Amino acid sequence: MTDRNMKVSFLGAGAIGSMFAALLKHYAPDLDVLVVVRGAHGQAISESGEIRTLGPWGTRSVPIAWSFDPADVAGSDFVFVTVKSQGTAEALQQAGDAIGDAVVVSIQNGINDQAYANHVAPERLVMGMTTTNMAVREPGTVSMQLDGCTLFGPPIGLNSIAAAEKVVELLNRIHVPGLEFLPHSNILGIRYNKLTINALGYASCLSASNFMTEALFHRPWRRVVGRAIVDECKRVYSAVGIQIARIPGRSDLSRLENLMLALELPILDKVVQLGLRGKFERSPIVFSLYQDLERGKPTEVEHINGQVVRLAESAGIHAPVNREIVSMTHELEQQAAATFYARQDVIDRISKLTAS
């Protein structure tokens, strides 16, 4: 396969899809890059014919081909699926036969391999996980809040990383310091590593709290909520035989646990907070669950904290803390947009579970 006339499509281009599509088009202008868009963000892209990106490069507007029709992925060599996890099956159904023989790449939260089973042959499916944090700042504009690595590997039940290596070769045409693309043989362990971090982050979203400065740096939240989620996730993974894999760079569960331990030491607590508080106040980590609650949209909580609950049930055990996070999220989904709990209310509800 040559790069000439290679077509790369991004199905459901929100923050992650729009950013990676724009970067790929900028650094590899010979590629035919298409974003399949939706909503206000998609409308803004359709009107301007470009994606505005914010990052260490400053501000850059990248002209790009766009469509509202998933069937326009026809003829693609690669189709990146970046819709919310709950929209995977619908997006694949809408694209239908247009996917053809493309390598299909999932860069999504949650463990959703089964959603692809009826649409994509395993050898053409690549599961991805990104530690980067991208956000739609306003319709048509995406920002890189946090750089990091994006890893790719086979779906559950397949051992070959050949297709993943092709994806990495493609994305390595992007040359942005801090962004790295790698294949990994235990991508499932990588994805559960990130899922646990998301489970923590989603809990912080219940009170619209900055994940670092108002959740992890807040001792009562960290001890009652944060520690309980991590411990419960690890207990469930152990019960079902999932081996967590280390993520290169700073966005790794073990590094996050070490940070939580360091914050328990009074002297280190002050040093760490002084060093990090300003950074995360200027560029907070933005979770999709917060943006969905703010806009009154359904969230992905069932694919993150809910996945831990389902795993526990499959092993005949319980995951009450993650179940409560799911329940509280659904309660907020039934309220008016931008309705959140007080942080102490979240602490109190989790405390009742862990104290019993």
Buried (B, 14 or more C-beta within 10 A) or exposed (E): EEEEEBBBBBBBBBBBBBBBBBBBBBBBEEBBBBBBBBBEBBBBBBEBEBBBBBBEEEEBBBEBBBBEEBEBBBEBBBBBBBBBBBBBBEBBEBBEEBBBEBBBBBBBBBBBBEBBEEBBEBEBBBBBBBBBBBBBBEBBBBBBBBBBBBBBBBBBEBEEBEBBBBBBEBBEBBEBEEBBBBBBBBBBBBBBBBBBBBBBBBBBBBBBBBBBBBBBBBEEBBBBBBBBBBEBBBBBBEBEEBEBBBBBBEBBBEBBBEBBEEBEEEEEBEEBBEEBBEEBEEBBBBBBBBBBBBEEBBBBBBBBBBBBBBBBEEBEEBBBBBBBBBEBBBEBBEEEEEBBBEBEEBBEBBBEBBEE
